[in-house]
Amino acid sequence: MAYNLLKGKKGIIFGALDSNSIAWKVAEKAHEEGASFTLTNAPIAMRMGEINKLAEQCGAVVIPADATSLEDLENLFTKSLEALGGKVDFILHSIGMSPNVRKGKDYGDLNYEWFLKTIDISALSFHKIMQIAEKKDALNEGASIVALSYIAAQKAVPGYNDMAEAKAALESIARSYGLRLGPKKIRVNTVSQSPTMTTAGKGISGFDVFVDFAEKLSPLGNASAEECADYVITLFSDLTKKVTMQNLFHDGGFSCTAISDEFIQAFYSKK
């Protein structure tokens, strides 16, 4: 059911790859709620995914951009403002990649050049996006900016590797830029989502174990990509005008639960 929460709003959505992507679900929901937006991803990711299919479905313009490139981001914002006919009201940052994770490097044997690449892609890109948006005066008063995070920013998670440091940096950038943009009534938040079987998630060794563990520990169960999209839409809407600089857990209660009956039943009932 649509509520017209984003009627007349304009935005930019980073990171839609395929129908498993949270960014893809957010785009579908934003379209359903009345928004217009541009879609963007790195050229290599666009070749791997199906973003043009999503664009056709949502009536969106696709503008390729490497989010680590200031030149690409300048071009993205210039063309987005032209395509949308004005400043934007929301931005979704759904970007994350670790060469160390992809190539199976152990946390005690990191390639540090790849580590820097992880930080650049997964965290600094968020700062770059907001810096360019601010310099180009591309954001309407009251705009909302959201990035997707994960609880590994706060708690050690085996196998998540240097992405944990990237997510911690991402959340810190949200707080710092939220403070900076506050006088313009612009909100900046991160959403710490349940482990979700997106294409990126599947690339992390043992990720299915994370999913199963969180499902057993979360009182409400894991939040799906579709449910995450619903939550993000509320953050883009005018219903959350005073929510900023927050890391918002959308994880069925996982982040607040020490142990659950289901966990006990699953692991200790046979002893």
C-alpha positions as MATLAB code, in Angstrom:
seq = 'MAYNLLKGKKGIIFGALDSNSIAWKVAEKAHEEGASFTLTNAPIAMRMGEINKLAEQCGAVVIPADATSLEDLENLFTKSLEALGGKVDFILHSIGMSPNVRKGKDYGDLNYEWFLKTIDISALSFHKIMQIAEKKDALNEGASIVALSYIAAQKAVPGYNDMAEAKAALESIARSYGLRLGPKKIRVNTVSQSPTMTTAGKGISGFDVFVDFAEKLSPLGNASAEECADYVITLFSDLTKKVTMQNLFHDGGFSCTAISDEFIQAFYSKK';
ca = [
       0.000    0.000    0.000;
       1.335    3.433   -0.965;
       0.903    6.519    1.224;
       2.376    9.225   -1.063;
       5.082    9.831    1.540;
       7.520   11.081   -1.091;
       5.117   12.793   -3.469;
       6.984   15.530   -5.335;
      10.359   14.654   -3.809;
      13.507   14.126   -5.885;
      16.546   12.059   -5.096;
      19.615   10.075   -6.061;
      19.960    6.384   -5.264;
      23.443    4.851   -5.220;
      24.128    1.136   -5.380;
      21.208   -0.675   -7.033;
      22.746   -3.744   -8.672;
      19.992   -6.321   -9.047;
      16.654   -7.253   -7.512;
      18.423   -8.608   -4.397;
      19.872   -5.179   -3.610;
      18.423   -3.098   -0.799;
      18.959   -0.042   -3.015;
      16.809   -1.713   -5.675;
      14.001   -2.224   -3.150;
      14.345    1.383   -1.955;
      14.029    2.611   -5.550;
      10.874    0.576   -6.078;
       9.356    1.882   -2.831;
      10.387    5.483   -3.561;
       8.745    5.264   -6.978;
       5.630    3.771   -5.394;
       5.532    6.633   -2.872;
       5.629    9.287   -5.594;
       9.309   10.239   -5.821;
      11.390   10.845   -8.921;
      15.095   10.069   -8.839;
      18.227    9.196  -10.731;
      20.001    5.870  -10.326;
      23.749    5.492  -10.227;
      26.423    2.888   -9.767;
      30.020    2.352  -10.807;
      30.343    1.467  -14.504;
      31.733   -2.001  -13.711;
      28.837   -2.716  -11.331;
      26.367   -1.554  -13.953;
      27.763   -4.063  -16.417;
      27.323   -6.829  -13.835;
      23.801   -5.843  -12.803;
      20.390   -4.964  -14.210;
      20.060   -1.286  -13.320;
      18.585   -0.333  -16.700;
      15.682   -2.689  -16.050;
      15.007   -0.908  -12.746;
      15.275    2.491  -14.433;
      12.651    1.535  -16.995;
      10.379    0.237  -14.246;
      10.693    3.468  -12.218;
      10.990    6.001  -15.021;
      14.440    6.964  -13.761;
      17.550    8.221  -15.543;
      20.736    6.180  -15.074;
      23.967    8.136  -14.643;
      27.148    6.067  -14.234;
      29.506    7.277  -11.510;
      32.383    5.877   -9.506;
      31.533    7.181   -6.031;
      35.235    7.411   -5.165;
      35.834    9.863   -8.033;
      35.171   13.552   -7.339;
      34.992   14.201  -11.079;
      32.369   11.503  -11.557;
      30.349   12.827   -8.609;
      30.483   16.383   -9.970;
      29.092   15.093  -13.250;
      26.474   12.984  -11.473;
      25.064   15.882   -9.496;
      25.123   18.236  -12.475;
      23.229   15.766  -14.644;
      20.872   14.699  -11.838;
      19.804   18.269  -11.150;
      19.207   18.748  -14.872;
      17.233   15.508  -15.215;
      15.149   16.143  -12.093;
      14.597   19.829  -12.729;
      15.995   21.033   -9.433;
      17.688   20.190   -6.158;
      17.299   16.818   -4.459;
      15.403   15.889   -1.302;
      17.012   12.538   -0.544;
      20.129   10.474   -1.197;
      20.712    6.784   -0.497;
      24.290    5.533   -0.100;
      24.214    1.767   -0.526;
      27.853    1.171   -1.401;
      30.284   -1.291    0.103;
      33.115   -3.475   -1.174;
      36.295   -4.939    0.266;
      38.988   -6.354   -2.028;
      40.376   -8.200    1.001;
      37.041   -9.939    1.578;
      36.566  -10.691   -2.102;
      40.009  -12.226   -2.386;
      39.789  -14.182    0.857;
      42.494  -12.348    2.798;
      42.579  -13.193    6.499;
      42.186  -10.275    8.929;
      45.704  -10.942   10.234;
      47.147  -10.855    6.730;
      45.468   -7.832    5.122;
      46.720   -6.189    1.998;
      46.876   -2.574    3.195;
      46.496   -1.044   -0.241;
      43.264   -3.037   -0.564;
      42.309   -1.934    2.962;
      42.563    1.711    1.875;
      40.423    0.844   -1.142;
      37.822   -0.683    1.192;
      37.688    2.528    3.227;
      37.538    4.700    0.108;
      34.701    2.754   -1.518;
      32.670    1.927    1.578;
      33.088    5.041    3.748;
      34.946    7.966    2.177;
      32.590    7.807   -0.795;
      29.826    8.892    1.618;
      31.827   11.969    2.616;
      32.656   12.725   -1.013;
      28.996   12.518   -2.026;
      27.938   14.958    0.677;
      30.895   17.271    0.084;
      30.096   17.575   -3.613;
      26.367   17.948   -2.910;
      27.084   20.741   -0.424;
      29.521   22.565   -2.702;
      27.092   22.406   -5.605;
      24.196   23.506   -3.373;
      22.343   20.446   -4.628;
      20.251   19.720   -1.518;
      16.898   21.231   -0.670;
      16.292   22.431    2.869;
      14.911   19.488    4.817;
      16.646   16.886    2.657;
      17.453   13.457    4.071;
      20.626   11.430    3.456;
      20.832    7.766    4.466;
      23.660    5.233    4.295;
      23.398    1.513    4.988;
      25.569    0.090    7.774;
      25.951   -3.097    9.815;
      26.451   -3.967   13.509;
      30.073   -4.962   12.827;
      30.780   -1.227   13.213;
      30.189   -1.713   16.964;
      30.800   -5.396   17.614;
      33.449   -7.802   16.388;
      32.059  -10.137   13.731;
      34.312  -12.947   12.436;
      34.832  -12.884    8.697;
      33.530   -9.346    8.194;
      37.151   -8.282    8.003;
      38.104   -4.688    7.129;
      34.498   -3.884    6.238;
      33.962   -3.460    9.995;
      36.371   -0.523   10.067;
      34.730    0.903    6.968;
      31.275    0.779    8.545;
      32.587    2.416   11.729;
      34.038    5.244    9.622;
      30.786    5.498    7.674;
      28.775    6.027   10.863;
      31.234    8.629   12.133;
      31.013   10.544    8.840;
      27.221   10.553    9.169;
      27.456   12.168   12.593;
      30.004   14.771   11.503;
      28.144   15.736    8.345;
      24.818   15.642   10.161;
      26.164   18.290   12.518;
      27.452   20.347    9.603;
      24.227   20.213    7.586;
      21.885   20.609   10.539;
      21.498   24.403   10.160;
      20.022   23.726    6.703;
      17.567   21.247    8.266;
      19.272   18.435    6.339;
      19.308   15.049    8.093;
      22.087   12.464    7.865;
      21.590    8.970    9.294;
      22.811    5.418    8.917;
      20.627    2.312    9.051;
      22.230   -0.766   10.582;
      20.376   -3.545    8.815;
      20.039   -7.239    9.670;
      22.391   -9.482    7.709;
      20.654   -9.635    4.339;
      21.363  -12.019    1.473;
      22.177   -9.375   -1.112;
      24.755  -10.009   -3.830;
      27.361   -8.203   -1.688;
      26.419  -10.156    1.436;
      26.783  -13.460   -0.342;
      30.399  -12.543   -1.100;
      31.328  -12.714    2.599;
      32.531  -16.148    3.702;
      30.118  -17.763    6.145;
      27.506  -15.047    5.699;
      24.721  -17.628    5.783;
      25.816  -18.402    9.361;
      25.436  -14.699   10.266;
      21.928  -14.758    8.847;
      20.915  -17.898   10.730;
      22.458  -16.720   14.016;
      20.741  -13.317   13.824;
      17.427  -14.950   12.971;
      17.594  -17.075   16.119;
      18.657  -14.190   18.340;
      16.296  -11.474   17.039;
      12.922  -11.349   18.830;
      11.226  -10.223   15.601;
      13.473  -12.167   13.259;
      15.737  -10.685   10.613;
      14.523   -7.666    8.686;
      14.224   -8.307    4.951;
      15.488   -6.045    2.178;
      11.879   -4.999    1.485;
      11.346   -4.087    5.133;
      14.581   -2.123    5.147;
      13.320   -0.196    2.130;
      10.120    0.663    4.012;
      12.200    2.013    6.889;
      14.461    4.061    4.626;
      11.399    5.611    2.972;
      10.196    6.872    6.368;
      13.609    8.496    6.852;
      13.321   10.192    3.460;
       9.838   11.425    4.341;
       8.755   14.483    6.315;
       7.680   12.210    9.188;
      11.266   12.119   10.519;
      12.287   15.764   10.273;
      14.087   15.750   13.628;
      15.951   12.461   13.274;
      19.593   13.059   12.434;
      23.150   11.920   13.259;
      21.768    8.537   14.340;
      22.794    4.986   13.650;
      19.375    3.350   13.553;
      19.229   -0.408   14.104;
      16.776   -2.151   11.815;
      17.438   -5.696   12.894;
      14.412   -7.185   14.642;
      15.923   -6.425   18.042;
      19.167   -8.332   17.456;
      21.356   -5.436   18.632;
      19.635   -5.363   22.060;
      19.331   -9.101   22.695;
      21.885  -11.056   24.733;
      20.228  -14.448   24.313;
      16.847  -15.750   23.215;
      14.694  -18.794   23.945;
      15.025  -19.885   20.314;
      18.809  -19.665   20.554;
      18.781  -21.756   23.733;
      16.475  -24.331   22.165;
      18.567  -24.579   19.007;
      21.969  -24.964   20.631;
      21.445  -26.390   24.119;
      18.277  -28.481   24.122;
      20.158  -31.655   23.161;
      22.716  -31.378   25.936;
];
